[in-house]
């Protein structure tokens, strides 16, 4: 039986983050991924921007989520430019992966 007292009532997200180092780290990674996407947004053609989302970061590898094969093909052409921009802004990037999102039917 667990003798640790549990708080009564709901806990806000910010309280949960404060009390959990792993949640705090995850929240930081999500924010960093979104910041990276904002930093490269101007490199992506305007019509293609809605098809690209920030994805997970894992030890120097950043994943971009794209909505289709066609969007991935275009973004793939931009990868050297994207990686250069991110490195120029101080992020350590060893590679960028693209993952195509499959629409659920």
C-alpha positions in Angstrom: 0.0 0.0 0.0 1.3 3.4 -0.9 1.6 5.7 2.1 2.4 8.9 0.1 -0.5 11.4 0.5 -2.3 12.2 -2.7 -3.6 15.7 -3.2 -7.4 16.0 -3.3 -8.9 17.6 -6.3 -7.6 18.3 -9.8 -4.0 19.4 -10.5 -3.3 22.0 -13.2 -1.0 21.3 -16.0 1.6 23.8 -14.7 1.5 22.2 -11.2 2.0 18.7 -12.8 5.0 20.0 -14.7 6.5 21.6 -11.6 6.2 18.3 -9.8 7.5 16.1 -12.5 11.0 16.5 -14.0 10.1 14.2 -17.0 7.0 16.2 -17.8 9.0 19.4 -17.5 11.6 18.0 -20.0 8.9 16.9 -22.4 7.2 20.3 -22.2 10.6 21.9 -23.0 11.1 19.7 -26.0 7.7 20.5 -27.4 8.4 24.2 -27.0 11.8 23.8 -28.6 10.3 21.9 -31.6 7.7 24.6 -32.1 10.5 27.3 -31.9 12.5 25.5 -34.5 9.5 25.4 -36.8 9.0 29.1 -36.4 12.7 29.7 -37.2 12.4 27.9 -40.5 8.9 28.9 -41.5 10.1 31.6 -43.9 12.1 28.9 -45.8 8.9 26.9 -46.6 6.7 28.2 -49.4 3.6 29.8 -48.0 1.3 27.3 -49.7 3.2 24.4 -48.1 3.3 25.7 -44.6 0.0 24.2 -43.4 1.3 20.8 -44.5 4.3 20.9 -42.1 4.1 20.5 -38.3 6.8 20.3 -35.7 7.6 16.8 -34.5 9.7 15.2 -31.8 13.3 15.9 -31.0 15.6 13.0 -30.1 19.3 13.6 -29.4 20.1 15.9 -32.3 17.5 14.4 -34.7 14.4 16.6 -35.3 11.3 15.2 -37.0 9.1 17.2 -39.2 5.6 15.9 -39.7 4.2 16.4 -43.3 0.7 15.8 -44.6 1.6 14.0 -47.9 4.2 12.5 -50.1 4.2 15.5 -52.3 4.8 17.9 -49.4 7.6 15.6 -48.1 9.3 15.7 -51.5 9.3 19.4 -51.6 10.5 19.7 -47.9 13.2 17.1 -48.6 14.7 19.6 -51.2 14.8 22.3 -48.5 16.5 20.1 -45.8 20.1 21.5 -46.3 18.8 25.0 -46.1 16.6 24.2 -43.0 19.5 22.5 -41.2 21.8 25.4 -42.0 19.3 27.9 -40.6 18.8 25.9 -37.4 22.6 25.5 -36.8 23.0 29.2 -37.5 20.5 29.9 -34.7 22.4 27.7 -32.3 20.5 24.4 -32.3 22.5 21.2 -32.5 21.1 19.3 -35.4 22.6 16.1 -36.7 19.8 15.3 -39.0 16.1 16.1 -39.9 13.7 13.3 -40.5 10.4 13.6 -42.3 7.4 11.6 -41.3 4.3 11.5 -43.4 1.0 11.7 -41.5 -1.5 9.2 -42.6 -5.1 10.5 -42.5 -7.5 8.3 -40.6 -10.6 7.3 -42.5 
